[in-house]
Amino acid sequence: MMFFVVLVALFYARQSGTRMDAETLRQVGDWHPVLLPKILFLNTVILLLSSVTMEVARRRIFREIDVLEEWLGLGHPALRNTRPWLGGTLGLGVLFLIGQAAAWRQLTAQGFAFDRWATPASYFFYIITGVHAAHLAVGILALLFCLSALRWLKRVESRQIAVDATAWFWHAMGLAWMVLFAVLIFGQ
């Protein structure tokens, strides 16, 4: 989270930076706001929905009656009730990453490719969304680990820890995206 805080601070520091114009000998700013691709709004809804499905999964693994049945050896209801919600979260997370790639393609189509003709604002767009996407990819790996751990972890407490830790990370990435998205919308 501190990395994202530093990234936002750099965003605002670079935005207020100026350079000397050689012809007029005046300080001029070179920050030109980027028109955000509309798909980012859909991506935000998808990520919020994935946070809801993750929270439902977390609550299902802790549901007392199901946990009690597992402790008594009467089946695996907590496991059965949690797995579909984790799978839904995984699918929504992958959909979010696909949407981010589409947003990068849309920005490139506007003429702001990362490697050429980029402005400082578009560089920050790529950096902010790219770093978040990388962290979310780690969250997807954690979800895959969690789904596989639900199979081979025998104790319900161990499965609860796996789901709970994954949920905390997933929610943190959702919160980070909301702050970063607000900075991209209102900070330019």
C-alpha positions as CSV (number, residue, x, y, z in Angstrom):
1,M,0.0,0.0,0.0
2,M,2.9,2.3,0.7
3,F,4.1,1.8,-2.9
4,F,0.7,3.0,-4.2
5,V,0.9,6.0,-1.8
6,V,4.3,6.9,-3.2
7,L,3.0,6.5,-6.8
8,V,0.2,8.9,-6.1
9,A,2.6,11.4,-4.5
10,L,4.8,11.2,-7.6
11,F,1.8,11.6,-9.8
12,Y,0.9,14.9,-8.2
13,A,4.6,16.1,-7.9
14,R,5.2,15.4,-11.6
15,Q,1.9,17.0,-12.6
16,S,3.0,20.3,-11.1
17,G,6.5,20.2,-12.6
18,T,7.5,22.7,-15.2
19,R,10.3,23.2,-17.7
20,M,12.0,26.2,-19.3
21,D,10.8,27.0,-22.8
22,A,13.9,27.9,-24.8
23,E,12.1,30.4,-27.1
24,T,10.1,32.4,-24.5
25,L,12.4,31.8,-21.5
26,R,9.3,31.1,-19.4
27,Q,8.4,28.2,-17.2
28,V,5.7,26.0,-18.9
29,G,4.0,22.9,-17.8
30,D,4.0,19.8,-20.0
31,W,1.2,17.9,-18.3
32,H,-1.7,17.2,-20.7
33,P,-4.6,15.3,-19.2
34,V,-5.4,11.9,-20.7
35,L,-8.9,11.0,-21.7
36,L,-9.6,7.9,-19.7
37,P,-10.9,4.9,-21.6
38,K,-14.6,4.3,-20.8
39,I,-13.9,0.6,-20.1
40,L,-12.2,1.6,-16.8
41,F,-15.6,2.4,-15.4
42,L,-16.8,-1.1,-16.3
43,N,-13.6,-2.6,-14.9
44,T,-14.2,-0.8,-11.6
45,V,-17.7,-2.3,-11.4
46,I,-16.2,-5.7,-12.1
47,L,-13.6,-5.3,-9.4
48,L,-16.2,-4.1,-6.9
49,L,-18.4,-7.1,-7.8
50,S,-15.4,-9.4,-7.3
51,S,-14.8,-8.0,-3.9
52,V,-18.5,-8.8,-3.0
53,T,-18.0,-12.4,-4.2
54,M,-14.8,-12.7,-2.3
55,E,-16.5,-11.5,0.9
56,V,-19.3,-14.0,0.4
57,A,-16.7,-16.8,0.0
58,R,-15.0,-15.6,3.2
59,R,-18.2,-15.6,5.1
60,R,-19.2,-19.0,3.8
61,I,-16.0,-20.7,5.0
62,F,-16.7,-19.2,8.5
63,R,-20.4,-20.2,8.6
64,E,-20.7,-21.8,12.0
65,I,-23.1,-24.6,11.2
66,D,-21.0,-25.7,8.2
67,V,-17.8,-25.6,10.2
68,L,-19.4,-27.6,13.0
69,E,-20.5,-30.3,10.5
70,E,-17.0,-30.5,9.1
71,W,-15.5,-30.8,12.6
72,L,-17.9,-33.6,13.4
73,G,-16.9,-35.3,10.1
74,L,-20.4,-35.0,8.5
75,G,-19.1,-33.8,5.2
76,H,-17.6,-30.7,3.7
77,P,-20.4,-28.1,3.5
78,A,-18.1,-25.1,4.1
79,L,-15.9,-26.3,1.3
80,R,-18.9,-26.9,-1.1
81,N,-20.4,-23.5,-0.3
82,T,-17.1,-21.5,-0.6
83,R,-15.6,-23.0,-3.8
84,P,-18.1,-21.5,-6.3
85,W,-17.7,-18.0,-4.8
86,L,-14.0,-18.2,-5.0
87,G,-14.3,-19.4,-8.6
88,G,-16.5,-16.4,-9.4
89,T,-14.0,-14.1,-7.8
90,L,-11.3,-15.6,-9.9
91,G,-13.3,-15.2,-13.1
92,L,-14.1,-11.6,-12.3
93,G,-10.4,-10.9,-11.5
94,V,-9.4,-12.3,-14.9
95,L,-12.1,-10.3,-16.6
96,F,-10.7,-7.2,-14.9
97,L,-7.2,-7.9,-16.2
98,I,-8.6,-8.4,-19.7
99,G,-10.5,-5.1,-19.4
100,Q,-7.2,-3.3,-18.3
101,A,-5.5,-4.7,-21.4
102,A,-8.4,-3.3,-23.5
103,A,-8.0,0.1,-21.8
104,W,-4.3,0.1,-22.7
105,R,-5.2,-0.7,-26.3
106,Q,-7.7,2.1,-26.3
107,L,-5.2,4.6,-25.0
108,T,-2.7,3.4,-27.6
109,A,-5.3,3.9,-30.3
110,Q,-5.7,7.5,-29.1
111,G,-2.0,8.0,-29.9
112,F,-0.6,7.5,-26.5
113,A,1.5,4.3,-26.8
114,F,3.8,3.8,-23.9
115,D,6.9,3.7,-26.1
116,R,6.2,6.6,-28.3
117,W,4.3,9.9,-28.3
118,A,3.6,9.5,-24.7
119,T,3.0,12.5,-22.4
120,P,3.9,12.4,-18.7
121,A,0.2,11.9,-17.9
122,S,-0.1,8.9,-20.1
123,Y,3.1,7.4,-18.7
124,F,1.5,7.7,-15.2
125,F,-1.7,6.1,-16.5
126,Y,0.3,3.1,-17.8
127,I,2.4,2.9,-14.6
128,I,-0.5,3.2,-12.2
129,T,-2.8,0.8,-14.0
130,G,0.1,-1.6,-14.8
131,V,1.4,-1.8,-11.3
132,H,-2.1,-2.4,-10.0
133,A,-2.7,-5.1,-12.6
134,A,0.5,-6.8,-11.6
135,H,-0.6,-6.8,-8.0
136,L,-4.0,-8.1,-9.0
137,A,-2.3,-10.9,-11.0
138,V,-0.6,-11.9,-7.7
139,G,-4.1,-11.9,-6.2
140,I,-5.3,-14.2,-8.9
141,L,-2.4,-16.5,-8.2
142,A,-3.4,-16.4,-4.5
143,L,-6.9,-17.3,-5.5
144,L,-5.6,-20.3,-7.6
145,F,-3.5,-21.4,-4.6
146,C,-6.5,-20.9,-2.3
147,L,-8.8,-23.0,-4.6
148,S,-6.2,-25.8,-4.7
149,A,-5.5,-25.5,-1.0
150,L,-9.2,-26.1,-0.3
151,R,-8.7,-29.6,-1.7
152,W,-5.5,-30.7,0.0
153,L,-5.8,-28.9,3.4
154,K,-7.6,-31.3,5.7
155,R,-8.4,-29.1,8.6
156,V,-11.2,-26.5,8.3
157,E,-9.1,-24.0,10.2
158,S,-6.3,-24.1,7.6
159,R,-8.8,-23.6,4.8
160,Q,-10.3,-20.7,6.7
161,I,-6.9,-19.1,7.1
162,A,-6.2,-19.5,3.3
163,V,-9.5,-18.0,2.3
164,D,-9.3,-15.2,4.9
165,A,-5.7,-14.2,3.9
166,T,-6.7,-14.2,0.3
167,A,-9.8,-12.1,1.0
168,W,-7.8,-9.5,2.9
169,F,-5.3,-9.1,0.0
170,W,-8.1,-9.0,-2.6
171,H,-10.0,-6.3,-0.6
172,A,-6.8,-4.3,-0.3
173,M,-6.3,-4.4,-4.0
174,G,-9.9,-3.3,-4.6
175,L,-9.4,-0.4,-2.2
176,A,-6.2,0.5,-3.9
177,W,-7.9,0.5,-7.2
178,M,-10.7,2.8,-6.0
179,V,-8.1,5.3,-4.7
180,L,-6.0,5.1,-7.9
181,F,-9.0,5.4,-10.1
182,A,-10.2,8.5,-8.2
183,V,-6.7,10.0,-8.7
184,L,-6.8,9.3,-12.4
185,I,-10.3,10.8,-12.7
186,F,-10.1,13.8,-10.4
187,G,-6.3,14.4,-10.2
188,Q,-5.7,15.5,-13.7
